[in-house]
């Protein structure tokens, strides 16, 4: 009432507990059917940068990484893990970060941090070398099927590590240090290879990793470790040989470009019948993807420092496609390419041989109008670990099928990218939730798409960095 004085807001809170304010989860609004045109520069690969950051724990010296993706969830998580161990991390400029760990102040990675992604296991080698002990939680990460760390554990045991598991925690001991060993991986696991390469650099003697993964991100890690003073050779038949050294020193390194971001943006150009020039796209890292584009009848132009993806007259042909370890067709490219094949005339077949449960996103594509079916049989020629199982790891896609906008919720990073691509070519406005997944794995993908003309809005808007 007029003239009546109200009590100060602060006094109204006395005697009662203030309720926490619920923060609404952000989402994207995407209007489909808008052709993308222009150019953007690719970010540094998060799958390389995060491993390079962890590798700096091997030395007390200062290390500097250039072209590092800065505004990215997985990078932030890695920073938090490393700071919890005693690392000093300073962003000197956009995409330039300095890291130095003069001393390890903690050998236990907090449960809340360690379960945010799967990178905690990579810290075990550096912690064992510097303090002889490490404690990490069981890994978390994307929901794309079981991803145990048995390969990591068995390899570390071969190098002299004692491991105990209790209450969701792994405790590692190696008071006398690690010793070189010959380790044959049952499958060329990327992260197991990285864990063992990092651990072997300071081990006594020679470590041989047989059936190792040889992805570009692993080669980038090897190059960085060599700059630090490591002796590492890549030999034929997936064999990596590491001669342990007594000490590593600081180094300066440029992170390779993100090939997953390149594939997503390239397919966005084809789906929207636009043309997109990706600065920093590396032909060598994308060789298999580019060959596959030719096989489905799509065109591109390789330049010295970029690749132009020309989708103005894009009419993809159907294809039989199988994922495989590098240099095969990458499993992370499967989801975006499946969206592209919904617009191909005819029937396509995709055989997933890396993860047994990575086609869950197709149910949402079908809800948008796609025609896909999943099968437990191996519809391909690549030797597959899931042949005798009952996993739906083969997909048949019939097209072309027009897609219609809908509401979607991202379950993981790569499926999230496929939802964005589907929304970009669908008729109408899609609402996409769960965007924390995409923002954990792609550096401001929405901003780059807007630069190319996409009608994509983040709600609420991102705060200035």
C-alpha positions in Angstrom: 0.0 0.0 0.0 1.1 3.6 -0.7 2.9 5.2 2.2 3.7 1.8 3.9 7.4 1.1 4.4 8.7 -2.3 3.4 11.3 -4.1 5.4 14.7 -4.3 3.8 15.3 -7.4 1.7 18.1 -8.5 3.9 15.9 -8.4 7.0 13.3 -10.6 5.3 15.9 -13.4 5.0 16.7 -13.4 8.8 15.4 -16.5 10.4 15.0 -18.5 7.3 17.4 -20.3 5.0 17.7 -18.8 1.5 16.6 -21.3 -1.1 19.1 -22.0 -3.9 18.2 -20.3 -7.2 17.7 -22.9 -9.9 19.8 -22.1 -13.0 18.0 -23.1 -16.2 19.9 -25.5 -18.4 21.0 -23.8 -21.7 19.7 -25.0 -25.0 20.0 -24.2 -28.7 17.3 -23.0 -31.1 18.2 -24.0 -34.7 16.3 -22.9 -37.8 17.0 -25.4 -40.6 17.3 -25.0 -44.3 19.8 -22.1 -44.3 22.8 -22.6 -46.6 26.2 -22.1 -44.9 28.8 -19.9 -46.6 32.2 -18.5 -45.6 35.2 -19.6 -43.7 36.2 -20.3 -40.2 39.5 -21.4 -38.5 39.5 -24.8 -36.8 40.3 -25.0 -33.1 43.1 -27.1 -31.7 42.1 -30.7 -31.2 40.8 -31.3 -27.6 41.7 -35.0 -28.0 45.3 -33.9 -28.5 45.5 -30.8 -26.2 44.2 -32.5 -23.1 46.8 -35.3 -23.4 49.6 -32.9 -24.0 48.6 -30.9 -20.9 48.8 -34.1 -18.8 52.2 -35.0 -20.3 53.6 -31.7 -18.8 53.3 -33.3 -15.4 56.4 -35.4 -16.3 58.7 -32.4 -15.9 59.3 -29.6 -13.4 60.0 -27.2 -16.2 57.7 -24.8 -18.0 55.9 -26.0 -21.0 53.8 -23.9 -23.5 51.1 -25.1 -25.8 49.9 -23.0 -28.8 46.6 -23.4 -30.7 45.1 -24.9 -27.5 41.3 -24.9 -27.4 40.6 -22.6 -24.4 36.9 -22.2 -24.0 36.2 -25.9 -23.9 34.7 -28.1 -21.2 37.2 -31.0 -21.4 40.1 -28.6 -21.3 38.7 -26.9 -18.2 38.2 -30.3 -16.5 41.9 -31.2 -17.3 43.0 -27.8 -15.9 41.1 -28.5 -12.7 42.6 -32.0 -12.3 46.1 -30.7 -12.9 45.7 -27.8 -10.5 44.5 -30.3 -7.8 47.8 -32.1 -8.3 49.9 -28.9 -7.9 50.2 -27.6 -11.5 50.4 -23.8 -12.3 48.5 -23.0 -15.4 48.3 -19.6 -17.1 46.6 -18.6 -20.3 49.1 -16.1 -21.7 46.9 -15.2 -24.7 43.9 -16.7 -26.5 44.8 -20.3 -27.3 48.3 -20.1 -25.7 48.7 -21.8 -22.3 51.8 -22.2 -20.1 51.9 -25.1 -17.6 54.4 -25.9 -14.9 54.4 -28.4 -12.1 57.4 -27.7 -9.9 56.2 -30.2 -7.3 53.3 -32.6 -7.0 51.3 -31.6 -4.0 48.6 -34.3 -4.1 48.5 -37.8 -5.5 44.7 -38.3 -5.1 42.4 -37.0 -7.9 39.1 -35.9 -6.3 36.2 -38.2 -7.2 34.1 -35.3 -8.5 36.8 -34.2 -10.9 38.1 -37.6 -12.0 34.7 -38.9 -13.0 33.9 -35.9 -15.3 35.8 -37.5 -18.2 38.3 -40.4 -18.7 41.6 -38.4 -18.5 42.4 -39.2 -14.9 44.1 -42.5 -15.8 46.7 -40.6 -17.9 48.0 -38.9 -14.8 49.0 -42.3 -13.2 52.4 -42.5 -15.0 53.6 -39.0 -14.1 52.4 -39.4 -10.5 54.2 -42.8 -10.1 57.4 -41.3 -11.5 57.4 -38.3 -9.3 55.9 -39.7 -6.0 55.5 -43.4 -6.4 51.7 -43.3 -5.8 48.5 -42.4 -7.5 44.8 -42.7 -6.6 42.1 -42.2 -9.3 38.4 -42.8 -9.4 36.8 -45.2 -11.9 36.5 -43.3 -15.2 33.4 -41.4 -16.4 32.8 -39.9 -19.8 30.3 -40.2 -22.6 27.5 -42.8 -22.5 28.5 -44.9 -25.5 28.8 -48.3 -24.0 31.2 -49.8 -21.4 34.7 -48.4 -21.6 36.8 -50.2 -19.0 40.4 -49.3 -18.3 41.7 -52.9 -18.2 44.2 -52.4 -21.0 45.7 -49.4 -19.1 45.8 -51.4 -15.8 47.4 -54.5 -17.3 50.0 -52.5 -19.1 50.9 -50.6 -15.9 51.1 -53.9 -14.0 53.6 -55.2 -16.7 55.8 -52.2 -15.9 55.9 -53.0 -12.2 52.8 -51.2 -10.7 50.8 -52.6 -7.8 47.1 -51.8 -8.2 44.3 -52.0 -5.6 40.6 -51.4 -6.3 38.2 -50.4 -3.6 35.0 -48.3 -3.3 35.3 -47.0 -6.9 38.9 -46.0 -6.5 42.1 -47.4 -8.0 45.3 -47.0 -5.9 48.6 -47.4 -7.7 52.0 -48.0 -6.1 55.5 -48.1 -7.7 57.9 -47.1 -5.0 60.9 -48.4 -7.0 59.8 -46.7 -10.2 58.5 -48.2 -13.4 60.4 -50.7 -15.6 60.2 -51.1 -19.3 58.2 -54.1 -20.6 56.8 -55.6 -23.8 53.0 -54.9 -23.8 50.6 -56.3 -26.4 47.3 -54.5 -26.4 44.3 -56.8 -27.2 42.9 -53.9 -29.2 44.6 -50.7 -30.5 43.0 -48.5 -27.8 43.8 -44.8 -28.2 43.8 -43.8 -24.6 45.5 -47.0 -23.4 48.3 -46.3 -25.9 48.6 -42.7 -24.6 48.7 -43.8 -21.0 51.5 -46.3 -21.6 53.5 -44.0 -23.9 53.4 -41.3 -21.2 54.3 -43.8 -18.4 57.1 -45.4 -20.4 59.1 -42.2 -21.2 60.7 -42.2 -17.7 60.7 -45.9 -17.1 63.9 -47.9 -16.7 64.8 -49.7 -19.8 62.9 -50.2 -23.1 59.1 -50.4 -23.4 57.5 -52.0 -26.5 53.8 -51.4 -27.1 52.5 -53.9 -29.7 49.2 -53.4 -31.5 49.3 -49.7 -30.5 46.9 -47.1 -31.8 48.5 -44.6 -34.2 46.0 -41.8 -34.5 47.2 -38.3 -35.4 46.6 -37.2 -31.8 49.0 -40.0 -30.6 51.7 -38.9 -33.1 51.2 -35.3 -31.9 51.8 -36.5 -28.3 54.9 -38.4 -29.4 56.3 -35.3 -31.1 55.7 -33.2 -28.0 57.3 -35.8 -25.7 60.3 -36.0 -28.1 60.7 -32.2 -27.8 60.8 -32.8 -24.0 63.7 -35.2 -24.5 61.9 -38.6 -24.8 63.2 -41.3 -27.2 60.2 -42.8 -29.0 60.1 -44.7 -32.3 57.0 -45.6 -34.3 57.8 -48.9 -36.1 55.9 -51.0 -38.6 52.9 -53.2 -37.6 51.6 -50.8 -35.0 54.6 -51.1 -32.7 55.8 -48.1 -30.6 59.2 -48.4 -28.9 60.1 -46.1 -26.0 63.6 -45.9 -24.5 63.3 -44.6 -21.0 65.3 -41.5 -20.1 66.2 -40.1 -16.6 64.6 -36.6 -17.1 62.4 -34.6 -19.4 62.6 -30.9 -19.8 60.2 -28.2 -20.9 59.0 -27.7 -24.5 56.9 -25.4 -26.8 54.4 -27.1 -29.1 51.5 -26.2 -31.4 48.4 -28.5 -31.0 47.1 -30.0 -34.2 43.8 -28.9 -35.6 40.6 -30.7 -34.6 39.7 -33.2 -37.3 36.3 -34.0 -35.7 35.3 -30.4 -35.8 36.5 -30.3 -39.5 34.2 -33.3 -40.4 31.2 -31.8 -38.6 31.5 -28.4 -40.3 32.2 -30.0 -43.7 29.1 -32.2 -43.5 27.1 -29.1 -42.4 28.1 -27.5 -45.7 26.9 -30.5 -47.7 23.6 -30.9 -45.8 22.7 -27.2 -46.2 24.0 -27.0 -49.9 26.5 -24.3 -49.0 30.3 -24.0 -49.3 32.6 -23.7 -46.3 36.4 -23.1 -46.2 38.0 -24.6 -43.1 41.3 -22.9 -42.3 43.8 -25.3 -40.7 42.1 -28.4 -42.0 44.9 -31.0 -42.5 44.6 -33.2 -45.6 46.8 -36.0 -44.1 44.7 -36.3 -40.9 41.4 -36.3 -43.0 42.6 -38.6 -45.8 40.1 -41.4 -45.2 37.2 -38.9 -44.8 38.1 -37.1 -48.0 38.3 -40.4 -49.9 34.8 -41.3 -48.6 33.5 -37.9 -49.8 34.7 -38.8 -53.3 33.0 -42.2 -53.0 29.6 -40.6 -52.3 30.1 -38.1 -55.1 30.9 -35.0 -53.1 33.5 -32.4 -54.0 36.1 -30.4 -52.1 39.3 -28.4 -52.9 42.5 -28.9 -50.9 44.6 -25.7 -50.4 47.9 -25.1 -48.7 46.4 -24.0 -45.4 42.7 -24.9 -45.8 40.1 -27.2 -47.4 37.1 -25.9 -49.2 34.0 -28.1 -48.9 31.7 -27.5 -51.9 28.1 -28.5 -51.2 26.2 -26.2 -53.5 25.1 -29.1 -55.7 25.5 -31.8 -53.1 23.6 -35.0 -54.0 25.4 -37.8 -52.1 25.3 -41.4 -53.3 24.7 -44.3 -50.9 27.6 -46.2 -49.6 28.7 -49.2 -47.5 30.9 -47.8 -44.7 32.8 -49.4 -41.8 34.5 -47.6 -38.9 38.0 -48.8 -37.9 41.1 -47.7 -36.0 43.3 -45.2 -37.8 44.0 -45.0 -40.7 40.4 -46.3 -41.1 37.2 -44.3 -41.0 37.1 -42.8 -37.5 34.3 -43.9 -35.2 33.7 -40.2 -34.2 32.9 -39.4 -37.9 30.2 -42.1 -38.0 27.4 -40.0 -36.5 27.8 -36.9 -38.7 28.1 -39.1 -41.8 25.0 -41.1 -40.9 23.1 -37.8 -41.0 24.5 -37.0 -44.4 23.5 -40.5 -45.7 19.8 -39.8 -44.8 20.0 -37.4 -47.8 21.6 -40.0 -50.1 19.4 -41.6 -52.8 19.3 -45.3 -52.0 20.3 -47.6 -49.2 23.5 -47.2 -47.2 25.1 -49.5 -44.6 27.3 -48.5 -41.7 29.2 -51.1 -39.6 30.5 -49.8 -36.3 33.5 -51.8 -35.1 34.9 -49.7 -32.3 32.1 -49.2 -29.9 29.2 -51.6 -29.5 26.5 -49.0 -28.5 27.0 -46.0 -30.6 23.8 -45.9 -32.7 21.4 -44.8 -30.0 21.1 -41.4 -31.6 19.4 -42.8 -34.7 16.0 -43.1 -32.9 15.9 -39.3 -32.7 16.8 -39.1 -36.4 13.9 -41.4 -37.2 11.6 -39.2 -35.2 12.7 -36.3 -37.5 11.8 -38.3 -40.5 14.9 -40.4 -41.2 14.6 -44.1 -42.2 17.2 -46.1 -40.3 17.3 -49.6 -38.9 19.7 -51.3 -36.4 21.0 -54.9 -36.6 23.2 -57.1 -34.4 24.9 -58.7 -37.4 28.2 -57.5 -38.8 27.2 -55.9 -42.0 30.7 -55.5 -43.3 34.1 -57.1 -43.9 36.2 -55.6 -41.1 37.1 -58.1 -38.3 34.7 -57.1 -35.5 34.9 -57.8 -31.8 31.1 -57.7 -31.6 30.4 -60.5 -34.2 29.1 -63.0 -31.7 27.3 -60.6 -29.4 23.9 -59.1 -29.5 24.9 -55.5 -29.9 23.1 -53.3 -32.4 26.2 -52.1 -34.1 25.2 -52.1 -37.8 22.9 -49.5 -39.3 20.9 -49.4 -42.6 19.9 -46.0 -43.8 17.4 -45.4 -46.6 17.2 -42.0 -48.3 16.7 -39.4 -49.2 14.2 -38.5 -46.4 13.3 -34.9 -45.6 13.9 -34.1 -41.9 11.5 -32.1 -39.8 12.4 -30.0 -36.8 11.7 -31.4 -33.3 13.0 -31.2 -29.7 16.2 -33.2 -29.0 18.4 -34.0 -26.0 22.0 -34.7 -26.6 23.3 -37.9 -24.9 27.0 -37.4 -25.7 29.4 -35.3 -27.7 29.3 -37.0 -31.1 25.6 -37.7 -31.1 25.1 -34.1 -30.1 27.0 -33.0 -33.2 24.7 -35.2 -35.3 21.6 -33.6 -33.8 22.9 -30.1 -34.6 23.6 -31.2 -38.2 20.2 -32.8 -38.6 18.6 -29.6 -37.2 20.5 -27.5 -39.7 19.0 -29.3 -42.7 15.5 -29.9 -41.2 12.5 -27.8 -42.0 11.4 -25.7 -39.0 13.0 -24.7 -35.7 14.5 -27.4 -33.5 15.1 -27.1 -29.8 18.3 -29.0 -28.7 19.0 -29.6 -25.0 21.9 -31.3 -23.3 24.3 -28.9 -25.0 26.8 -29.3 -22.1 28.0 -32.3 -24.0 28.8 -30.4 -27.2 30.3 -27.6 -25.3 32.6 -30.1 -23.6 34.0 -31.3 -26.9 33.7 -28.4 -29.4 35.0 -24.9 -28.9 32.0 -22.7 -29.4 30.6 -24.6 -32.4 27.5 -22.5 -32.3 29.5 -19.3 -32.8 31.4 -20.8 -35.7 28.1 -21.9 -37.3 26.6 -18.4 -36.9 29.7 -17.0 -38.6 28.8 -19.2 -41.6 25.2 -17.9 -41.6 23.5 -20.6 -39.5 20.4 -19.5 -37.6 21.4 -21.0 -34.3 20.7 -19.2 -31.0 22.0 -20.2 -27.5 19.6 -19.6 -24.7 20.7 -18.0 -22.5 23.5 -16.2 -24.4 27.0 -17.2 -23.4 28.6 -14.8 -21.0 31.7 -12.9 -22.4 34.9 -14.9 -21.6 
